[in-house]
Each structure stands twice: as C-alpha cells, then as structure tokens.
Amino acid sequence: MYTSIVVPLDGSAFGKRALPVALALASRSDAAVHLVHVQEPIVHPGGGPMYDTRLHNELQREAQSDLAAVAEQLSRETSLRISAEFLEGPVTPTLQAYLADGRHDLVVMMTHGRGGLSRAWLGSVADGLLRHTPLPLLLVRPGAEWAVDLGEPLFRHVLVPLDGSAMADEVLDHAVSLATPHVTVYTLLKVVAPLPLLGRPFPNAEGFNNSSNVDHERDAAQLHLANMAKELRVSGVLVETVVVTHPQPAQGILDVAEQQHVDAIALSTHGRGRAARFLIGSVADKVVRGATVPVLVYRPESARAESAERGNERAIPATGATVAMPTRAAGVGG
C-alpha cells in the first residue's frame, strides 16, 4: 500500500490527465498526494542564461496560481490529503532532490506519445527520474488514461513480465501495491525469445512454439513463475502464470496485454543505454510507448549501482530552490 504519491505537473492540461489515476490509488490506501511543479530558469535561444525579472516573475505567478488552484479543487472534491510544492531549478535534478528524502513511495505522471515535441518535457523527465530515483514510476501515456470512479477498483488485472532474474523479480512488491485485495488478478509472464541462426531470417513467433531449441527455456520459465506465484498466493494475492514464445520480447508483452485485456503492466528495467530511446531500457521503453494501459516501471537499486560502477551514469547534482505553496482548502497538508 502507498503512503505518499507524487504527481509532477508541467502546467499543461496534458500533464493533469494523470491525476485521476493518482487520486484513485491514493483513495484506496489513504495516501497523501503531493503535486509538484518545477519552474525551469529561462534560457536564451543560443543556450546561455537569460534573465528577465519581469518575465520571470510573471511566469512564476502564473505557475504558482495554477498549481494552487489544482490543489484547492482536489481538496474540495475529495477527502484526500493534498499538498502543492512549487520548485525552481533544472527540472530533473530538482525533482530528484525532492524525491530523495524518503518520504514518498510512488510517482504517477503522464509521458509523451510518439514524437510529440510539445510533450517532451514529461517524457524526458520520466527518463531522467527512472535513472536517478529509487521510486517506481507509474507512467500514463495518451490514450491509457480513463475516467476513474474512486469507489471502484482501479486495476482488476495487472500483467507482470519477468525474465527469470532476481533483478526483474524486484518489481513484484511494487506491483502488488496496485492491488485491490481479493479483486486484482496478477498474470506473471515470461516471454521466451529464441535467437535466430546466423545469416538466416527471423522466423515468425508461431514457428518457434514447437521448436525443440526453446523447450528447455520454456520449462525453466514455467518453473520460475510457478515458484513466484506460490509465494504470492501465500500472501493472498490472486495470481496466474503464462509463458509465450516471441522473437521480440516487448511485442510479446504487448500482445499478451491486449489478449488478456489487462488494466496495467508492471516491469523492472536495467535502463543501461546512453541513447535517449534506451534510457528506460529497450524493452521497457517499447512497452511504455506501445501500451494502451498505464505501465509501472521500476529500476532496482542493483541496476542503478551496476550502471554507476560501469560509468554509464553521472550523478545529477541536487539543486533547486523550494517555494512554499500554501492552500486555503481544509485537509491540505505537507
């Protein structure tokens, strides 16, 4: 169960579309909801700093007013504890510093669709946070959000892809926190992806199903998932297991998600690559971009430490000033 949920907002109507999901999760666990807006310094088109006191103050007032209005509205419409925090500084490092105090346990946010430049703020921030925060991110893509009834279960069926590694299994505790007890069903999935023979085209997925070269992997996957399911059932979790064969793991995950009409997907990621499209891991990135449901993505501490040791990541300096955002609504807290 969650105790403190953070929702980063960029001042746009698009960013606010993650709020119903965050509110629904908070209402089921009596969690506090913290709305956060980061005002980035004004930059000259040439890349250097540009400081215009009048423009800066005007933008700050508008952003603060909008954030306070959202917090007050949510406090009037729900019984949840709502707070609003206005921060100044580079977006990702400032959010990272805000999330580093150990008070929060989930980030819920919209992320951009395919190629939407106007939505790049939230997409790049999601990438950056996942690489530098220990918190899981529930990413909601355009088309994956819906009208939420706070009195109804939010996620009735959650798909959890696993690859057999202990690192991947670490997402399970976070995935189970999405559950409505005795209602939510979890499907543990392993996609077996055979390697093509050198110099030969990739066969289609169906051609692999009866191939002897994947029998051992399928058997091992079924055993691993059965053991994980057994542990979860002891805790009262409703769980089933599925093993499929597909040459493209991400597409295999998306196919099962569609076939089983799941409400969310939860997966761990290594996030090893340098290129922007690999920042949250190639499989996770493809799943997030292709999913029609929210995706909970978690990068285990072991993965972050592993990347840091290889020198793939540089620490982001924790900078940024905090500006208090008081609200008038009753029940609004820190």
FENNOR-V624163 format. One record per residue. RES is the residue in one small letter. D_CENTER is the distance of its C-alpha to the mean C-alpha in Angstrom with 2 decimals. Layout:
# FENNOR-V624163
{{RES;D_CENTER} {RES;D_CENTER}}
This chain:
# FENNOR-V624163
{{m;16.19} {y;14.44} {t;16.80} {s;15.04} {i;12.03} {v;11.49} {v;11.11} {p;11.90} {l;14.51} {d;16.61} {g;19.53} {s;19.12} {a;19.18} {f;16.30} {g;13.91} {k;15.38} {r;14.44} {a;11.17} {l;13.70} {p;15.06} {v;11.97} {a;11.63} {l;15.41} {a;15.70} {l;13.62} {a;15.64} {s;18.85} {r;18.59} {s;18.38} {d;20.26} {a;17.53} {a;18.05} {v;15.98} {h;16.08} {l;16.02} {v;16.06} {h;17.68} {v;18.70} {q;21.96} {e;22.44} {p;26.07} {i;28.08} {v;28.72} {h;31.85} {p;31.50} {g;33.04} {g;30.27} {g;32.22} {p;31.80} {m;33.27} {y;34.09} {d;35.44} {t;35.86} {r;36.46} {l;33.46} {h;31.19} {n;32.42} {e;32.14} {l;28.51} {q;27.75} {r;29.64} {e;27.92} {a;24.39} {q;25.47} {s;27.24} {d;24.37} {l;21.96} {a;24.73} {a;25.49} {v;22.02} {a;22.08} {e;25.63} {q;25.00} {l;22.21} {s;24.54} {r;27.36} {e;25.57} {t;23.91} {s;25.05} {l;21.82} {r;21.96} {i;20.63} {s;20.89} {a;20.57} {e;20.47} {f;21.76} {l;21.39} {e;23.20} {g;22.61} {p;20.54} {v;17.09} {t;14.86} {p;17.49} {t;18.16} {l;14.68} {q;14.55} {a;17.92} {y;17.01} {l;14.23} {a;16.67} {d;19.06} {g;17.60} {r;17.73} {h;14.11} {d;11.84} {l;8.51} {v;6.89} {v;6.52} {m;7.24} {m;8.85} {t;8.86} {h;12.27} {g;14.07} {r;16.66} {g;18.77} {g;18.44} {l;19.84} {s;19.68} {r;15.92} {a;15.62} {w;15.08} {l;11.54} {g;10.87} {s;12.58} {v;11.15} {a;7.52} {d;9.50} {g;11.63} {l;9.51} {l;7.93} {r;11.63} {h;13.09} {t;11.44} {p;11.67} {l;9.00} {p;5.92} {l;2.72} {l;2.93} {l;3.72} {v;7.42} {r;9.99} {p;13.67} {g;15.38} {a;12.55} {e;13.32} {w;16.53} {a;19.08} {v;18.32} {d;21.26} {l;20.57} {g;23.25} {e;21.81} {p;19.30} {l;15.88} {f;14.83} {r;18.03} {h;16.92} {v;13.87} {l;14.05} {v;13.36} {p;14.51} {l;16.37} {d;18.68} {g;21.16} {s;20.20} {a;19.76} {m;16.77} {a;14.92} {d;16.23} {e;14.53} {v;11.38} {l;13.89} {d;14.39} {h;10.85} {a;10.97} {v;14.40} {s;13.41} {l;12.19} {a;15.80} {t;18.79} {p;21.58} {h;24.03} {v;22.20} {t;18.87} {v;19.61} {y;17.56} {t;18.42} {l;18.22} {l;18.56} {k;20.18} {v;20.89} {v;24.12} {a;24.56} {p;28.21} {l;29.37} {p;31.87} {l;35.39} {l;36.28} {g;37.73} {r;36.92} {p;34.58} {f;31.49} {p;32.66} {n;30.72} {a;28.47} {e;31.24} {g;33.72} {f;31.80} {n;31.80} {n;35.29} {s;35.48} {s;36.79} {n;34.73} {v;31.52} {d;33.19} {h;32.68} {e;28.94} {r;28.53} {d;30.62} {a;28.70} {a;25.36} {q;26.86} {l;28.24} {h;25.03} {l;23.09} {a;26.14} {n;26.13} {m;22.48} {a;23.16} {k;26.31} {e;24.66} {l;22.16} {r;25.08} {v;27.00} {s;24.46} {g;24.91} {v;21.77} {l;22.57} {v;21.71} {e;22.98} {t;22.78} {v;22.99} {v;24.02} {v;24.34} {t;25.78} {h;24.43} {p;25.11} {q;21.62} {p;18.90} {a;16.10} {q;18.57} {g;19.66} {i;16.26} {l;16.12} {d;19.76} {v;19.39} {a;16.56} {e;19.04} {q;22.05} {q;20.84} {h;19.34} {v;16.20} {d;14.10} {a;10.66} {i;9.70} {a;8.43} {l;9.25} {s;10.05} {t;10.82} {h;13.82} {g;12.95} {r;16.72} {g;17.83} {r;19.22} {a;19.07} {a;16.38} {r;15.38} {f;14.99} {l;12.98} {i;9.92} {g;12.57} {s;14.70} {v;13.79} {a;9.99} {d;10.69} {k;13.19} {v;11.27} {v;8.55} {r;11.74} {g;13.86} {a;12.17} {t;13.69} {v;11.39} {p;7.81} {v;5.68} {l;4.20} {v;4.32} {y;6.95} {r;9.78} {p;12.89} {e;15.51} {s;17.92} {a;16.07} {r;15.91} {a;19.54} {e;20.59} {s;19.49} {a;21.15} {e;24.28} {r;24.52} {g;24.30} {n;21.43} {e;19.80} {r;21.62} {a;20.82} {i;19.72} {p;22.31} {a;21.26} {t;23.11} {g;23.18} {a;25.26} {t;24.28} {v;26.09} {a;26.40} {m;25.67} {p;27.97} {t;27.90} {r;30.82} {a;29.20} {a;29.97} {g;27.30} {v;25.29} {g;24.61} {g;23.02}}
